[in-house]
Amino acid sequence: MTENTHKGDRIAKVIARAGVASRREAERMIESGRVMVNGKTIERAALNVTEKDRITVDGRDLNAPEPPRMWLYHKPTGLVTTTRDEQGRPTIFDELPEDLPRVMSVGRLDINSEGLLLLTNDGGIKRKLELPSTGWLRKYRVRVKGRPSDETFAPLRQGLEIDGEKFQPMTVVLDRQTGANAWVTVGIREGRNREVRRAMEAVGLIVNRLIRISYGPFQLGNLKPGAVEEIRPKVLRDQLGMEDEKRPKTPGKPRPQRTRRKR
């Protein structure tokens, strides 16, 4: 094989599509001598491979990658977004339908948050959508304790600095007051750890419910808590620009396809 001229895809991309690791992690695995192609250890990621090449990672054959797929999942409260939890708390992977392939979450929602979580079988998609440069808008319906006015949220719209950490400006709309609580719609593009909760606390409000309603072009819609729907392949290709590897296109609502729920 000749580097850079061999037909096919870059080996790190192939490893990522197989769900073994992200593309960057795959490159580190290659540099560490953990990847072999046709019985020969490779040390550089500047190599293209095809389905005819035999690839092993840590001595195990790499299965032929499945086509990239993605699902919408309505995460309920009370579940953590990790494969396993040191405290023994239930995870989303304990509750997903048994017929799903091995999937990874795109970003996270904390244990007390609910709503839309994207799942994918493709490590490359996961990494792409989590990059700050992708900049997809994530929207949340947020219930806060208190009686804020529209001016209360001015610091959030301008951009906050909390404990030395700078937050990008948010879109914030005060929807309605319901008794001692107010409902607010918040849009962010970074997705930092507990970003919405910390921002609300900075202006004197406590979040007592947080629901993610969209992630870029993908909408929670009427998906029930715990339910999963697969995004149609054409919608996925169009929204992610997978054919030409361009950045995601302008958001547009997808038409998902339902998968069987676990009973």
Wavefront OBJ file of the C-alpha trace (Angstrom):
o trace
v 0.000 0.000 0.000
v 1.145 3.516 -0.801
v 0.308 6.303 1.590
v -2.056 9.020 0.315
v -2.573 7.316 -3.094
v -4.386 4.162 -1.983
v -8.095 4.249 -2.868
v -10.616 4.149 -0.074
v -10.980 6.061 3.204
v -8.486 7.216 5.788
v -7.937 4.459 8.298
v -8.773 6.632 11.323
v -12.133 7.433 9.733
v -12.822 3.727 9.130
v -12.012 2.918 12.759
v -14.276 5.739 13.943
v -17.151 4.566 11.737
v -16.820 1.111 13.263
v -17.562 2.702 16.639
v -14.222 1.719 18.194
v -13.095 5.273 18.932
v -13.362 8.830 17.679
v -11.167 9.760 14.741
v -8.730 11.625 16.970
v -8.557 8.711 19.414
v -8.012 6.341 16.483
v -5.068 8.444 15.328
v -3.502 8.141 18.782
v -4.050 4.374 18.728
v -2.263 4.213 15.377
v 0.670 6.267 16.656
v 0.910 3.897 19.628
v 1.310 0.893 17.320
v -2.039 -0.674 18.247
v -3.350 -0.941 14.680
v -2.334 -3.427 11.978
v -3.272 -3.488 8.300
v -2.830 -6.762 6.439
v -0.608 -8.081 9.211
v 1.692 -5.046 9.340
v 1.740 -2.557 12.202
v 1.221 1.013 11.024
v 2.409 4.106 12.844
v 0.935 6.901 10.761
v -2.695 7.784 10.072
v -1.887 9.031 6.547
v -3.130 5.802 4.993
v -6.234 4.936 3.018
v -7.834 1.505 3.240
v -10.654 -0.302 1.465
v -12.953 -3.154 2.431
v -10.372 -5.563 0.957
v -7.822 -4.645 3.641
v -7.754 -6.592 6.895
v -7.588 -4.221 9.867
v -6.951 -5.258 13.450
v -7.037 -3.066 16.549
v -5.304 -4.458 19.637
v -5.162 -7.820 17.874
v -8.900 -7.970 17.125
v -10.373 -7.798 13.635
v -12.227 -4.621 12.866
v -15.720 -5.462 11.679
v -16.840 -3.893 8.448
v -18.397 -0.565 9.436
v -22.172 -0.278 9.295
v -23.679 2.666 7.445
v -23.803 5.761 9.689
v -27.071 5.919 11.616
v -28.558 8.258 14.201
v -31.524 8.167 16.550
v -33.589 10.636 18.556
v -34.006 9.585 22.184
v -36.231 11.218 24.784
v -34.108 10.904 27.900
v -36.150 10.774 31.112
v -34.901 12.241 34.379
v -33.106 9.887 36.761
v -30.701 8.416 34.192
v -27.044 9.296 33.693
v -25.534 9.604 30.223
v -22.617 7.204 30.650
v -22.051 3.558 29.801
v -21.557 2.756 33.475
v -21.775 4.805 36.648
v -19.381 4.534 39.598
v -22.242 5.219 42.007
v -24.365 2.452 40.536
v -27.043 4.793 39.210
v -29.094 3.635 36.184
v -27.802 4.809 32.801
v -29.527 5.511 29.519
v -27.873 2.390 28.105
v -29.699 0.262 30.679
v -33.018 1.463 29.276
v -32.479 1.615 25.506
v -34.299 -0.887 23.250
v -32.566 -4.239 23.021
v -32.608 -4.196 19.217
v -30.435 -1.081 18.955
v -26.847 -1.649 17.792
v -23.941 -0.344 19.868
v -24.523 3.408 20.101
v -22.857 6.459 21.586
v -24.508 9.613 22.857
v -23.818 12.972 21.234
v -23.053 15.127 24.255
v -24.833 14.616 27.546
v -27.782 15.583 29.672
v -27.297 15.511 33.432
v -29.282 13.140 35.640
v -31.937 15.759 36.476
v -32.394 16.944 32.893
v -34.658 15.423 30.269
v -35.466 15.722 26.608
v -33.713 15.201 23.310
v -30.485 13.211 23.211
v -28.929 12.147 19.908
v -27.520 8.624 19.611
v -25.258 7.362 16.832
v -23.321 4.245 15.847
v -20.638 6.406 14.220
v -17.760 7.850 16.237
v -17.004 10.368 13.505
v -20.511 11.826 13.653
v -20.346 12.006 17.434
v -17.097 13.956 17.368
v -18.268 16.251 14.558
v -21.456 17.266 16.344
v -19.699 17.821 19.660
v -17.094 20.194 18.211
v -17.636 23.842 19.260
v -16.978 24.843 15.647
v -20.108 22.963 14.532
v -22.103 25.550 16.472
v -25.517 23.938 16.264
v -28.153 25.682 18.368
v -29.529 23.591 21.250
v -32.858 24.773 22.646
v -34.270 24.119 26.108
v -37.565 24.695 27.866
v -36.582 25.751 31.356
v -38.717 26.188 34.464
v -37.198 28.446 37.095
v -38.305 29.349 40.580
v -38.966 33.059 40.900
v -40.577 35.969 39.098
v -38.031 37.201 36.551
v -38.626 40.040 34.145
v -37.297 40.132 30.618
v -34.467 42.394 31.833
v -33.351 39.684 34.264
v -31.863 37.762 31.349
v -29.865 40.635 29.831
v -26.531 39.318 31.221
v -27.192 35.915 29.623
v -27.837 37.522 26.241
v -24.625 39.530 26.508
v -22.446 36.595 27.595
v -21.458 35.684 31.142
v -18.223 34.876 32.911
v -18.705 32.445 35.805
v -15.760 31.335 37.945
v -13.370 32.457 35.220
v -15.249 30.546 32.503
v -16.713 32.593 29.643
v -20.107 31.634 28.248
v -21.196 32.698 24.794
v -24.332 34.860 24.525
v -27.562 32.878 24.839
v -30.971 33.461 23.324
v -33.489 33.770 26.165
v -37.247 34.283 25.870
v -39.497 34.673 28.910
v -42.582 32.628 27.996
v -44.950 32.832 30.944
v -45.293 33.018 34.718
v -47.097 30.110 36.399
v -47.536 30.691 40.112
v -44.129 30.754 41.812
v -42.381 29.524 38.651
v -41.580 30.963 35.244
v -41.072 29.138 31.947
v -38.204 30.277 29.719
v -36.909 29.123 26.313
v -33.100 29.150 26.129
v -30.814 28.597 23.142
v -27.084 27.857 23.440
v -24.354 26.821 21.004
v -21.546 25.545 23.237
v -23.084 23.003 25.586
v -20.706 23.447 28.512
v -21.176 21.404 31.668
v -24.470 22.454 33.352
v -24.344 25.660 31.316
v -28.017 26.628 31.517
v -28.327 25.830 35.238
v -25.181 27.766 36.110
v -26.226 30.746 33.997
v -29.639 30.908 35.665
v -28.050 30.704 39.098
v -25.816 33.630 38.139
v -28.900 35.842 37.722
v -30.512 34.590 40.929
v -32.791 31.867 39.577
v -32.951 28.154 40.402
v -33.830 25.685 37.643
v -36.322 23.051 38.770
v -37.007 21.520 35.361
v -34.945 21.466 32.171
v -36.065 19.878 28.894
v -33.947 19.908 25.735
v -36.361 20.357 22.835
v -33.953 20.505 19.898
v -30.361 19.901 18.843
v -29.612 21.714 15.608
v -32.199 20.599 13.024
v -33.415 17.664 15.107
v -36.555 18.167 17.194
v -37.945 16.364 20.246
v -41.476 16.910 18.990
v -44.026 14.505 20.499
v -41.521 11.756 21.273
v -42.533 10.155 24.572
v -40.071 9.802 27.489
v -37.945 6.692 26.976
v -38.873 6.381 23.294
v -36.398 6.147 20.415
v -36.860 7.098 16.747
v -34.356 6.579 13.970
v -33.611 9.479 11.650
v -34.129 8.574 8.022
v -30.841 8.016 6.121
v -31.621 10.696 3.539
v -32.383 13.270 6.244
v -29.158 12.329 8.009
v -27.111 12.704 4.823
v -28.729 16.029 3.982
v -28.317 17.538 7.454
v -24.768 16.326 8.075
v -23.497 16.799 4.515
v -21.893 13.362 4.729
v -21.471 12.952 0.987
v -19.051 15.868 0.684
v -17.839 16.061 4.304
v -18.982 19.668 4.605
v -20.200 21.147 7.868
v -23.862 20.581 8.779
v -26.375 22.535 6.764
v -28.902 25.081 7.978
v -31.273 23.399 10.431
v -34.511 21.956 9.127
v -36.926 19.636 10.890
v -36.263 15.950 10.046
v -38.879 13.272 9.539
v -37.844 10.440 11.857
v -38.732 6.782 11.616
v -39.833 4.891 14.714
v -37.981 1.868 16.057
v -39.417 -0.768 18.349
v -39.471 0.233 22.005
v -38.303 -2.053 24.785
v -41.205 -3.533 26.726
l 1 2 3 4 5 6 7 8 9 10 11 12 13 14 15 16 17 18 19 20 21 22 23 24 25 26 27 28 29 30 31 32 33 34 35 36 37 38 39 40 41 42 43 44 45 46 47 48 49 50 51 52 53 54 55 56 57 58 59 60 61 62 63 64 65 66 67 68 69 70 71 72 73 74 75 76 77 78 79 80 81 82 83 84 85 86 87 88 89 90 91 92 93 94 95 96 97 98 99 100 101 102 103 104 105 106 107 108 109 110 111 112 113 114 115 116 117 118 119 120 121 122 123 124 125 126 127 128 129 130 131 132 133 134 135 136 137 138 139 140 141 142 143 144 145 146 147 148 149 150 151 152 153 154 155 156 157 158 159 160 161 162 163 164 165 166 167 168 169 170 171 172 173 174 175 176 177 178 179 180 181 182 183 184 185 186 187 188 189 190 191 192 193 194 195 196 197 198 199 200 201 202 203 204 205 206 207 208 209 210 211 212 213 214 215 216 217 218 219 220 221 222 223 224 225 226 227 228 229 230 231 232 233 234 235 236 237 238 239 240 241 242 243 244 245 246 247 248 249 250 251 252 253 254 255 256 257 258 259 260 261 262 263
